[in-house]
Amino acid sequence: MAIRCRIFRGLVLEAEEDINKFLAAQEVRVLHLAQSESGNHISVTMIVDEPGVMPDEGF
């Protein structure tokens, strides 16, 4: 299990497309999702759990 953070930024439709591509290509469980908007741009922060991935040692 490895917890990772992904940030998607851009126009709403671009960010939505990037998020959909990421979720289709990765086997993850979304733990938390936050969104902020500025004008017509959006930032989405996604904290995910990647099952089967061993976390880095030394932390």
Stockholm file with secondary structure:
# STOCKHOLM 1.0

chainA/1-59         MAIRCRIFRGLVLEAEEDINKFLAAQEVRVLHLAQSESGNHISVTMIVDEPGVMPDEGF
#=GR chainA/1-59 SS CEEEEEEEEEEHHHHHHHHHHHHHHSCCEEEEEEEEEETTEEEEEEEEEETTCCCCTTC
#=GC SS_cons        CEEEEEEEEEEHHHHHHHHHHHHHHSCCEEEEEEEEEETTEEEEEEEEEETTCCCCTTC
//
